[in-house]
Amino acid sequence: MYFDSFASFIEMGGHGPYVWACYAIAVLVVVFNVWSPLRIRKNFIVDMKRRLRREAK
């Protein structure tokens, strides 16, 4: 699709709000899918360190 200006690109022929909302939701899902396992891994490591320290005493 060819757009005359950046404004018409943002508008997407009147469908801009829907298109950009879908892009925003997709980006949020991807960010959550990357962030969630990292957070779970960090919490697991912290818990294991805490457990090892407690068992060492």
mmCIF file of the N, C-alpha and C atoms, coordinates in Angstrom:
data_MODEL
# 
_entry.id   MODEL 
# 
loop_
_atom_site.group_PDB 
_atom_site.id 
_atom_site.type_symbol 
_atom_site.label_atom_id 
_atom_site.label_alt_id 
_atom_site.label_comp_id 
_atom_site.label_asym_id 
_atom_site.label_entity_id 
_atom_site.label_seq_id 
_atom_site.pdbx_PDB_ins_code 
_atom_site.Cartn_x 
_atom_site.Cartn_y 
_atom_site.Cartn_z 
_atom_site.occupancy 
_atom_site.B_iso_or_equiv 
_atom_site.pdbx_formal_charge 
_atom_site.auth_seq_id 
_atom_site.auth_comp_id 
_atom_site.auth_asym_id 
_atom_site.auth_atom_id 
_atom_site.pdbx_PDB_model_num 
ATOM 1   N N  . MET A 1 1  ? 0.840  -1.168  0.000  1.00 0.00 ? 1  MET A N  1 
ATOM 2   C CA . MET A 1 1  ? 0.000  0.000   0.000  1.00 0.00 ? 1  MET A CA 1 
ATOM 3   C C  . MET A 1 1  ? 0.892  1.240   0.000  1.00 0.00 ? 1  MET A C  1 
ATOM 4   N N  . TYR A 1 2  ? 0.529  2.215   -0.782 1.00 0.00 ? 2  TYR A N  1 
ATOM 5   C CA . TYR A 1 2  ? 1.310  3.434   -0.913 1.00 0.00 ? 2  TYR A CA 1 
ATOM 6   C C  . TYR A 1 2  ? 0.604  4.578   -0.196 1.00 0.00 ? 2  TYR A C  1 
ATOM 7   N N  . PHE A 1 3  ? 1.372  5.327   0.583  1.00 0.00 ? 3  PHE A N  1 
ATOM 8   C CA . PHE A 1 3  ? 0.817  6.456   1.329  1.00 0.00 ? 3  PHE A CA 1 
ATOM 9   C C  . PHE A 1 3  ? 1.475  7.738   0.847  1.00 0.00 ? 3  PHE A C  1 
ATOM 10  N N  . ASP A 1 4  ? 0.676  8.799   0.759  1.00 0.00 ? 4  ASP A N  1 
ATOM 11  C CA . ASP A 1 4  ? 1.173  10.086  0.275  1.00 0.00 ? 4  ASP A CA 1 
ATOM 12  C C  . ASP A 1 4  ? 2.009  10.808  1.315  1.00 0.00 ? 4  ASP A C  1 
ATOM 13  N N  . SER A 1 5  ? 1.682  10.624  2.589  1.00 0.00 ? 5  SER A N  1 
ATOM 14  C CA . SER A 1 5  ? 2.411  11.319  3.648  1.00 0.00 ? 5  SER A CA 1 
ATOM 15  C C  . SER A 1 5  ? 2.457  10.436  4.887  1.00 0.00 ? 5  SER A C  1 
ATOM 16  N N  . PHE A 1 6  ? 3.214  10.882  5.834  1.00 0.00 ? 6  PHE A N  1 
ATOM 17  C CA . PHE A 1 6  ? 3.308  10.138  7.094  1.00 0.00 ? 6  PHE A CA 1 
ATOM 18  C C  . PHE A 1 6  ? 1.969  10.154  7.829  1.00 0.00 ? 6  PHE A C  1 
ATOM 19  N N  . ALA A 1 7  ? 1.242  11.260  7.728  1.00 0.00 ? 7  ALA A N  1 
ATOM 20  C CA . ALA A 1 7  ? -0.075 11.360  8.373  1.00 0.00 ? 7  ALA A CA 1 
ATOM 21  C C  . ALA A 1 7  ? -1.044 10.335  7.779  1.00 0.00 ? 7  ALA A C  1 
ATOM 22  N N  . SER A 1 8  ? -1.010 10.167  6.463  1.00 0.00 ? 8  SER A N  1 
ATOM 23  C CA . SER A 1 8  ? -1.901 9.172   5.857  1.00 0.00 ? 8  SER A CA 1 
ATOM 24  C C  . SER A 1 8  ? -1.460 7.758   6.228  1.00 0.00 ? 8  SER A C  1 
ATOM 25  N N  . PHE A 1 9  ? -0.165 7.584   6.446  1.00 0.00 ? 9  PHE A N  1 
ATOM 26  C CA . PHE A 1 9  ? 0.320  6.284   6.928  1.00 0.00 ? 9  PHE A CA 1 
ATOM 27  C C  . PHE A 1 9  ? -0.230 5.993   8.322  1.00 0.00 ? 9  PHE A C  1 
ATOM 28  N N  . ILE A 1 10 ? -0.217 6.978   9.190  1.00 0.00 ? 10 ILE A N  1 
ATOM 29  C CA . ILE A 1 10 ? -0.745 6.812   10.549 1.00 0.00 ? 10 ILE A CA 1 
ATOM 30  C C  . ILE A 1 10 ? -2.252 6.569   10.515 1.00 0.00 ? 10 ILE A C  1 
ATOM 31  N N  . GLU A 1 11 ? -2.968 7.255   9.629  1.00 0.00 ? 11 GLU A N  1 
ATOM 32  C CA . GLU A 1 11 ? -4.418 7.101   9.533  1.00 0.00 ? 11 GLU A CA 1 
ATOM 33  C C  . GLU A 1 11 ? -4.830 5.762   8.938  1.00 0.00 ? 11 GLU A C  1 
ATOM 34  N N  . MET A 1 12 ? -3.999 5.195   8.065  1.00 0.00 ? 12 MET A N  1 
ATOM 35  C CA . MET A 1 12 ? -4.264 3.908   7.412  1.00 0.00 ? 12 MET A CA 1 
ATOM 36  C C  . MET A 1 12 ? -5.639 3.880   6.742  1.00 0.00 ? 12 MET A C  1 
ATOM 37  N N  . GLY A 1 13 ? -5.977 4.936   6.061  1.00 0.00 ? 13 GLY A N  1 
ATOM 38  C CA . GLY A 1 13 ? -7.247 4.974   5.351  1.00 0.00 ? 13 GLY A CA 1 
ATOM 39  C C  . GLY A 1 13 ? -8.457 4.940   6.263  1.00 0.00 ? 13 GLY A C  1 
ATOM 40  N N  . GLY A 1 14 ? -8.325 5.503   7.445  1.00 0.00 ? 14 GLY A N  1 
ATOM 41  C CA . GLY A 1 14 ? -9.428 5.526   8.401  1.00 0.00 ? 14 GLY A CA 1 
ATOM 42  C C  . GLY A 1 14 ? -9.413 4.361   9.377  1.00 0.00 ? 14 GLY A C  1 
ATOM 43  N N  . HIS A 1 15 ? -8.530 3.407   9.155  1.00 0.00 ? 15 HIS A N  1 
ATOM 44  C CA . HIS A 1 15 ? -8.447 2.232   10.027 1.00 0.00 ? 15 HIS A CA 1 
ATOM 45  C C  . HIS A 1 15 ? -7.274 2.305   11.011 1.00 0.00 ? 15 HIS A C  1 
ATOM 46  N N  . GLY A 1 16 ? -6.633 3.446   11.083 1.00 0.00 ? 16 GLY A N  1 
ATOM 47  C CA . GLY A 1 16 ? -5.447 3.619   11.921 1.00 0.00 ? 16 GLY A CA 1 
ATOM 48  C C  . GLY A 1 16 ? -5.618 3.223   13.375 1.00 0.00 ? 16 GLY A C  1 
ATOM 49  N N  . PRO A 1 17 ? -6.675 3.678   14.054 1.00 0.00 ? 17 PRO A N  1 
ATOM 50  C CA . PRO A 1 17 ? -6.814 3.314   15.466 1.00 0.00 ? 17 PRO A CA 1 
ATOM 51  C C  . PRO A 1 17 ? -6.870 1.795   15.691 1.00 0.00 ? 17 PRO A C  1 
ATOM 52  N N  . TYR A 1 18 ? -7.537 1.091   14.795 1.00 0.00 ? 18 TYR A N  1 
ATOM 53  C CA . TYR A 1 18 ? -7.639 -0.356  14.932 1.00 0.00 ? 18 TYR A CA 1 
ATOM 54  C C  . TYR A 1 18 ? -6.298 -1.039  14.640 1.00 0.00 ? 18 TYR A C  1 
ATOM 55  N N  . VAL A 1 19 ? -5.646 -0.580  13.581 1.00 0.00 ? 19 VAL A N  1 
ATOM 56  C CA . VAL A 1 19 ? -4.361 -1.170  13.199 1.00 0.00 ? 19 VAL A CA 1 
ATOM 57  C C  . VAL A 1 19 ? -3.323 -0.941  14.291 1.00 0.00 ? 19 VAL A C  1 
ATOM 58  N N  . TRP A 1 20 ? -3.204 0.294   14.760 1.00 0.00 ? 20 TRP A N  1 
ATOM 59  C CA . TRP A 1 20 ? -2.185 0.604   15.759 1.00 0.00 ? 20 TRP A CA 1 
ATOM 60  C C  . TRP A 1 20 ? -2.509 -0.020  17.107 1.00 0.00 ? 20 TRP A C  1 
ATOM 61  N N  . ALA A 1 21 ? -3.798 -0.166  17.423 1.00 0.00 ? 21 ALA A N  1 
ATOM 62  C CA . ALA A 1 21 ? -4.167 -0.862  18.659 1.00 0.00 ? 21 ALA A CA 1 
ATOM 63  C C  . ALA A 1 21 ? -3.749 -2.331  18.577 1.00 0.00 ? 21 ALA A C  1 
ATOM 64  N N  . CYS A 1 22 ? -3.929 -2.946  17.431 1.00 0.00 ? 22 CYS A N  1 
ATOM 65  C CA . CYS A 1 22 ? -3.506 -4.348  17.262 1.00 0.00 ? 22 CYS A CA 1 
ATOM 66  C C  . CYS A 1 22 ? -1.994 -4.482  17.375 1.00 0.00 ? 22 CYS A C  1 
ATOM 67  N N  . TYR A 1 23 ? -1.261 -3.545  16.779 1.00 0.00 ? 23 TYR A N  1 
ATOM 68  C CA . TYR A 1 23 ? 0.196  -3.565  16.911 1.00 0.00 ? 23 TYR A CA 1 
ATOM 69  C C  . TYR A 1 23 ? 0.609  -3.393  18.375 1.00 0.00 ? 23 TYR A C  1 
ATOM 70  N N  . ALA A 1 24 ? -0.039 -2.500  19.080 1.00 0.00 ? 24 ALA A N  1 
ATOM 71  C CA . ALA A 1 24 ? 0.291  -2.269  20.490 1.00 0.00 ? 24 ALA A CA 1 
ATOM 72  C C  . ALA A 1 24 ? 0.014  -3.514  21.322 1.00 0.00 ? 24 ALA A C  1 
ATOM 73  N N  . ILE A 1 25 ? -1.108 -4.160  21.086 1.00 0.00 ? 25 ILE A N  1 
ATOM 74  C CA . ILE A 1 25 ? -1.428 -5.390  21.823 1.00 0.00 ? 25 ILE A CA 1 
ATOM 75  C C  . ILE A 1 25 ? -0.414 -6.477  21.509 1.00 0.00 ? 25 ILE A C  1 
ATOM 76  N N  . ALA A 1 26 ? -0.026 -6.609  20.248 1.00 0.00 ? 26 ALA A N  1 
ATOM 77  C CA . ALA A 1 26 ? 0.964  -7.618  19.865 1.00 0.00 ? 26 ALA A CA 1 
ATOM 78  C C  . ALA A 1 26 ? 2.302  -7.360  20.546 1.00 0.00 ? 26 ALA A C  1 
ATOM 79  N N  . VAL A 1 27 ? 2.721  -6.095  20.592 1.00 0.00 ? 27 VAL A N  1 
ATOM 80  C CA . VAL A 1 27 ? 3.984  -5.761  21.259 1.00 0.00 ? 27 VAL A CA 1 
ATOM 81  C C  . VAL A 1 27 ? 3.897  -6.067  22.757 1.00 0.00 ? 27 VAL A C  1 
ATOM 82  N N  . LEU A 1 28 ? 2.777  -5.752  23.382 1.00 0.00 ? 28 LEU A N  1 
ATOM 83  C CA . LEU A 1 28 ? 2.610  -6.056  24.802 1.00 0.00 ? 28 LEU A CA 1 
ATOM 84  C C  . LEU A 1 28 ? 2.683  -7.554  25.071 1.00 0.00 ? 28 LEU A C  1 
ATOM 85  N N  . VAL A 1 29 ? 2.078  -8.351  24.207 1.00 0.00 ? 29 VAL A N  1 
ATOM 86  C CA . VAL A 1 29 ? 2.115  -9.804  24.371 1.00 0.00 ? 29 VAL A CA 1 
ATOM 87  C C  . VAL A 1 29 ? 3.543  -10.320 24.233 1.00 0.00 ? 29 VAL A C  1 
ATOM 88  N N  . VAL A 1 30 ? 4.270  -9.828  23.254 1.00 0.00 ? 30 VAL A N  1 
ATOM 89  C CA . VAL A 1 30 ? 5.658  -10.263 23.061 1.00 0.00 ? 30 VAL A CA 1 
ATOM 90  C C  . VAL A 1 30 ? 6.515  -9.861  24.255 1.00 0.00 ? 30 VAL A C  1 
ATOM 91  N N  . VAL A 1 31 ? 6.362  -8.628  24.722 1.00 0.00 ? 31 VAL A N  1 
ATOM 92  C CA . VAL A 1 31 ? 7.133  -8.171  25.884 1.00 0.00 ? 31 VAL A CA 1 
ATOM 93  C C  . VAL A 1 31 ? 6.810  -9.024  27.108 1.00 0.00 ? 31 VAL A C  1 
ATOM 94  N N  . PHE A 1 32 ? 5.538  -9.323  27.322 1.00 0.00 ? 32 PHE A N  1 
ATOM 95  C CA . PHE A 1 32 ? 5.156  -10.166 28.457 1.00 0.00 ? 32 PHE A CA 1 
ATOM 96  C C  . PHE A 1 32 ? 5.738  -11.566 28.320 1.00 0.00 ? 32 PHE A C  1 
ATOM 97  N N  . ASN A 1 33 ? 5.741  -12.119 27.100 1.00 0.00 ? 33 ASN A N  1 
ATOM 98  C CA . ASN A 1 33 ? 6.282  -13.458 26.885 1.00 0.00 ? 33 ASN A CA 1 
ATOM 99  C C  . ASN A 1 33 ? 7.789  -13.517 27.082 1.00 0.00 ? 33 ASN A C  1 
ATOM 100 N N  . VAL A 1 34 ? 8.473  -12.423 26.939 1.00 0.00 ? 34 VAL A N  1 
ATOM 101 C CA . VAL A 1 34 ? 9.914  -12.380 27.219 1.00 0.00 ? 34 VAL A CA 1 
ATOM 102 C C  . VAL A 1 34 ? 10.152 -12.109 28.697 1.00 0.00 ? 34 VAL A C  1 
ATOM 103 N N  . TRP A 1 35 ? 9.402  -11.179 29.269 1.00 0.00 ? 35 TRP A N  1 
ATOM 104 C CA . TRP A 1 35 ? 9.626  -10.740 30.651 1.00 0.00 ? 35 TRP A CA 1 
ATOM 105 C C  . TRP A 1 35 ? 9.218  -11.796 31.670 1.00 0.00 ? 35 TRP A C  1 
ATOM 106 N N  . SER A 1 36 ? 8.115  -12.471 31.447 1.00 0.00 ? 36 SER A N  1 
ATOM 107 C CA . SER A 1 36 ? 7.576  -13.410 32.436 1.00 0.00 ? 36 SER A CA 1 
ATOM 108 C C  . SER A 1 36 ? 8.548  -14.542 32.786 1.00 0.00 ? 36 SER A C  1 
ATOM 109 N N  . PRO A 1 37 ? 9.124  -15.255 31.822 1.00 0.00 ? 37 PRO A N  1 
ATOM 110 C CA . PRO A 1 37 ? 10.078 -16.308 32.193 1.00 0.00 ? 37 PRO A CA 1 
ATOM 111 C C  . PRO A 1 37 ? 11.332 -15.768 32.887 1.00 0.00 ? 37 PRO A C  1 
ATOM 112 N N  . LEU A 1 38 ? 11.753 -14.567 32.509 1.00 0.00 ? 38 LEU A N  1 
ATOM 113 C CA . LEU A 1 38 ? 12.926 -13.980 33.168 1.00 0.00 ? 38 LEU A CA 1 
ATOM 114 C C  . LEU A 1 38 ? 12.627 -13.694 34.633 1.00 0.00 ? 38 LEU A C  1 
ATOM 115 N N  . ARG A 1 39 ? 11.434 -13.188 34.908 1.00 0.00 ? 39 ARG A N  1 
ATOM 116 C CA . ARG A 1 39 ? 11.025 -12.911 36.286 1.00 0.00 ? 39 ARG A CA 1 
ATOM 117 C C  . ARG A 1 39 ? 10.911 -14.214 37.085 1.00 0.00 ? 39 ARG A C  1 
ATOM 118 N N  . ILE A 1 40 ? 10.315 -15.221 36.482 1.00 0.00 ? 40 ILE A N  1 
ATOM 119 C CA . ILE A 1 40 ? 10.167 -16.509 37.170 1.00 0.00 ? 40 ILE A CA 1 
ATOM 120 C C  . ILE A 1 40 ? 11.535 -17.115 37.452 1.00 0.00 ? 40 ILE A C  1 
ATOM 121 N N  . ARG A 1 41 ? 12.451 -17.026 36.493 1.00 0.00 ? 41 ARG A N  1 
ATOM 122 C CA . ARG A 1 41 ? 13.814 -17.558 36.681 1.00 0.00 ? 41 ARG A CA 1 
ATOM 123 C C  . ARG A 1 41 ? 14.524 -16.825 37.808 1.00 0.00 ? 41 ARG A C  1 
ATOM 124 N N  . LYS A 1 42 ? 14.404 -15.506 37.832 1.00 0.00 ? 42 LYS A N  1 
ATOM 125 C CA . LYS A 1 42 ? 15.047 -14.713 38.883 1.00 0.00 ? 42 LYS A CA 1 
ATOM 126 C C  . LYS A 1 42 ? 14.497 -15.100 40.249 1.00 0.00 ? 42 LYS A C  1 
ATOM 127 N N  . ASN A 1 43 ? 13.172 -15.229 40.364 1.00 0.00 ? 43 ASN A N  1 
ATOM 128 C CA . ASN A 1 43 ? 12.571 -15.624 41.641 1.00 0.00 ? 43 ASN A CA 1 
ATOM 129 C C  . ASN A 1 43 ? 13.008 -17.022 42.050 1.00 0.00 ? 43 ASN A C  1 
ATOM 130 N N  . PHE A 1 44 ? 13.125 -17.936 41.094 1.00 0.00 ? 44 PHE A N  1 
ATOM 131 C CA . PHE A 1 44 ? 13.582 -19.291 41.389 1.00 0.00 ? 44 PHE A CA 1 
ATOM 132 C C  . PHE A 1 44 ? 15.007 -19.280 41.931 1.00 0.00 ? 44 PHE A C  1 
ATOM 133 N N  . ILE A 1 45 ? 15.883 -18.511 41.298 1.00 0.00 ? 45 ILE A N  1 
ATOM 134 C CA . ILE A 1 45 ? 17.278 -18.437 41.749 1.00 0.00 ? 45 ILE A CA 1 
ATOM 135 C C  . ILE A 1 45 ? 17.360 -17.844 43.143 1.00 0.00 ? 45 ILE A C  1 
ATOM 136 N N  . VAL A 1 46 ? 16.598 -16.795 43.404 1.00 0.00 ? 46 VAL A N  1 
ATOM 137 C CA . VAL A 1 46 ? 16.588 -16.181 44.735 1.00 0.00 ? 46 VAL A CA 1 
ATOM 138 C C  . VAL A 1 46 ? 16.098 -17.181 45.771 1.00 0.00 ? 46 VAL A C  1 
ATOM 139 N N  . ASP A 1 47 ? 15.032 -17.905 45.459 1.00 0.00 ? 47 ASP A N  1 
ATOM 140 C CA . ASP A 1 47 ? 14.502 -18.907 46.393 1.00 0.00 ? 47 ASP A CA 1 
ATOM 141 C C  . ASP A 1 47 ? 15.504 -20.029 46.643 1.00 0.00 ? 47 ASP A C  1 
ATOM 142 N N  . MET A 1 48 ? 16.186 -20.481 45.595 1.00 0.00 ? 48 MET A N  1 
ATOM 143 C CA . MET A 1 48 ? 17.169 -21.557 45.763 1.00 0.00 ? 48 MET A CA 1 
ATOM 144 C C  . MET A 1 48 ? 18.356 -21.088 46.602 1.00 0.00 ? 48 MET A C  1 
ATOM 145 N N  . LYS A 1 49 ? 18.817 -19.867 46.382 1.00 0.00 ? 49 LYS A N  1 
ATOM 146 C CA . LYS A 1 49 ? 19.914 -19.340 47.199 1.00 0.00 ? 49 LYS A CA 1 
ATOM 147 C C  . LYS A 1 49 ? 19.493 -19.250 48.657 1.00 0.00 ? 49 LYS A C  1 
ATOM 148 N N  . ARG A 1 50 ? 18.281 -18.785 48.885 1.00 0.00 ? 50 ARG A N  1 
ATOM 149 C CA . ARG A 1 50 ? 17.755 -18.682 50.244 1.00 0.00 ? 50 ARG A CA 1 
ATOM 150 C C  . ARG A 1 50 ? 17.672 -20.074 50.886 1.00 0.00 ? 50 ARG A C  1 
ATOM 151 N N  . ARG A 1 51 ? 17.194 -21.049 50.137 1.00 0.00 ? 51 ARG A N  1 
ATOM 152 C CA . ARG A 1 51 ? 17.077 -22.409 50.649 1.00 0.00 ? 51 ARG A CA 1 
ATOM 153 C C  . ARG A 1 51 ? 18.449 -23.015 50.942 1.00 0.00 ? 51 ARG A C  1 
ATOM 154 N N  . LEU A 1 52 ? 19.420 -22.796 50.070 1.00 0.00 ? 52 LEU A N  1 
ATOM 155 C CA . LEU A 1 52 ? 20.769 -23.326 50.285 1.00 0.00 ? 52 LEU A CA 1 
ATOM 156 C C  . LEU A 1 52 ? 21.415 -22.689 51.514 1.00 0.00 ? 52 LEU A C  1 
ATOM 157 N N  . ARG A 1 53 ? 21.225 -21.392 51.693 1.00 0.00 ? 53 ARG A N  1 
ATOM 158 C CA . ARG A 1 53 ? 21.780 -20.726 52.875 1.00 0.00 ? 53 ARG A CA 1 
ATOM 159 C C  . ARG A 1 53 ? 21.142 -21.273 54.141 1.00 0.00 ? 53 ARG A C  1 
ATOM 160 N N  . ARG A 1 54 ? 19.847 -21.510 54.105 1.00 0.00 ? 54 ARG A N  1 
ATOM 161 C CA . ARG A 1 54 ? 19.139 -22.026 55.262 1.00 0.00 ? 54 ARG A CA 1 
ATOM 162 C C  . ARG A 1 54 ? 19.587 -23.454 55.579 1.00 0.00 ? 54 ARG A C  1 
ATOM 163 N N  . GLU A 1 55 ? 19.817 -24.278 54.570 1.00 0.00 ? 55 GLU A N  1 
ATOM 164 C CA . GLU A 1 55 ? 20.250 -25.651 54.786 1.00 0.00 ? 55 GLU A CA 1 
ATOM 165 C C  . GLU A 1 55 ? 21.708 -25.723 55.249 1.00 0.00 ? 55 GLU A C  1 
ATOM 166 N N  . ALA A 1 56 ? 22.512 -24.725 54.864 1.00 0.00 ? 56 ALA A N  1 
ATOM 167 C CA . ALA A 1 56 ? 23.925 -24.733 55.235 1.00 0.00 ? 56 ALA A CA 1 
ATOM 168 C C  . ALA A 1 56 ? 24.113 -24.412 56.715 1.00 0.00 ? 56 ALA A C  1 
ATOM 169 N N  . LYS A 1 57 ? 23.142 -23.766 57.329 1.00 0.00 ? 57 LYS A N  1 
ATOM 170 C CA . LYS A 1 57 ? 23.269 -23.393 58.746 1.00 0.00 ? 57 LYS A CA 1 
ATOM 171 C C  . LYS A 1 57 ? 23.022 -24.531 59.656 1.00 0.00 ? 57 LYS A C  1 
# 
